Amino acid sequence: MTTALAHRWFELLKLGADEDIYTFQEVIKGKSGPKVNIRDKPVYMMSSYDYLGLIGHPEIESAAIDAIHEYGTGTGGVRLLTGTNVLHHHLEKSLSRFMGTESSMVLSSGYMANLAVIAGLFSKNDLVIADERIHRSIVDALKVAGIQPEPFRHNDPLSLKSVLEKNDRVKRKLILVEGVYSMDGDICPLPEILALKEAYRAFLMVDEAHSLGVLGKTGRGVAEHFGIDPGRIDLFTGSLSKAIPANGGFVSAKEEVILYLKHGGAPYMFSAALSPANSAAALKSLEIIDKETWRLNKLWQNTSRMMTGLRKGGILTGSTQSPIIPVSCGKNEDAAKLSKGLLDQGFLATAVIYPAVPLNSAILRLCGTAAQSADRIDQFAEALEELYTTVIKQS
Ligand SMILES: Cc1ncc(COP(=O)(O)O)c(C=O)c1O
């Protein structure tokens, strides 16, 4: 960390403490869900990634508990050596079926999955072209791999085309996008990106952390959303900690790619295998997503209700197309003041500030989930409208 960055953080923390507007790392007592206990008060959750409201699902909890009884709490090693159990194999098969790919591998997080793919398959001799708003885990993976990426303008196929055109002679090219962008909530224009990938013979990796369980008629993700055969996409990565209420990450791709990554992807080889409880919870979640299809419908109904309420109140929500709703706040302090004001009224809506978003583009990052109630969404939109008028419009 540079000294300037450290100073800025300490100044921000001091401001947060002086003005009592620090709402990061609020301690939740008990389970997360639509209603949580914070500072010994009931608080309604408006920013959780638990898109389908599956945290606390009794069948998922039972699967995790049974797995602990049968397989223990830890795996005792990395996958390649002593850490592989039968749950990993079941989960990998199930993920491949879900994603529509030949094969999959699971790792201890989505962050690790991105690192495994990028550093395992690409090097500085390749051209890596990344959407400028790509997730930090991918930015870090590129650094580890010693790759200086060529950025293209966010969600802009023309900008991608011009980078591809300029570098047409480079042999191996990789395009990096997300299904749903984690801070903006917009969806990657997959048909146009795919056409360019094929025209310029590039590889394409799609991070489905926020689109799995969320996009498409059955929650398969961005390919299903656009009616595209997932077999046309070289690499999918994702997290098991958002619509799927566990921890862990995965890569889905052709069999030979996964076989290679299981022997050449460092996070698979040098980081402990996914725990039995997480494997079993993720496995059961995939089953529940297919069984309880009402959850996906409810997620989108709630998202639409939230958007309607916010728009009615004149609240700016960027260009979102998904349950991720970024409320534009501008200054870090304003986002923090809004978040604290809402917490005082019994809502947890988290502020996201630089470097997670560009400087002076702080947001309140709201998430619609299937677990929220219509009444609560309406109450929240009203509370936010009032605060937004005093904090943001008068700032
Ligand atoms: C787009 C994206 N990719 C990857 C990750 C990392 O996933 P995990 O939390 O499982 O490490 C995240 C997490 O927030 C994300 O938003």
PDBQT file of the ligand as one rigid body, heavy atoms in Angstrom, charges set to zero:
ROOT
HETATM    1  C1  LIG A 401     -17.616 -10.658 -10.129  1.00  0.00    +0.000 C 
HETATM    2  C2  LIG A 401     -17.005 -11.384  -8.981  1.00  0.00    +0.000 A 
HETATM    3  N1  LIG A 401     -16.114 -12.358  -9.233  1.00  0.00    +0.000 NA
HETATM    4  C3  LIG A 401     -15.542 -13.061  -8.240  1.00  0.00    +0.000 A 
HETATM    5  C4  LIG A 401     -15.839 -12.807  -6.922  1.00  0.00    +0.000 A 
HETATM    6  C5  LIG A 401     -15.162 -13.595  -5.851  1.00  0.00    +0.000 C 
HETATM    7  O1  LIG A 401     -16.021 -14.559  -5.352  1.00  0.00    +0.000 OA
HETATM    8  P1  LIG A 401     -15.794 -15.173  -3.883  1.00  0.00    +0.000 P 
HETATM    9  O2  LIG A 401     -16.473 -14.247  -2.935  1.00  0.00    +0.000 OA
HETATM   10  O3  LIG A 401     -16.416 -16.522  -3.944  1.00  0.00    +0.000 OA
HETATM   11  O4  LIG A 401     -14.325 -15.217  -3.674  1.00  0.00    +0.000 OA
HETATM   12  C6  LIG A 401     -16.758 -11.809  -6.608  1.00  0.00    +0.000 A 
HETATM   13  C7  LIG A 401     -17.060 -11.542  -5.194  1.00  0.00    +0.000 C 
HETATM   14  O5  LIG A 401     -17.584 -10.599  -4.746  1.00  0.00    +0.000 OA
HETATM   15  C8  LIG A 401     -17.365 -11.078  -7.660  1.00  0.00    +0.000 A 
HETATM   16  O6  LIG A 401     -18.226 -10.105  -7.401  1.00  0.00    +0.000 OA
ENDROOT
TORSDOF 0
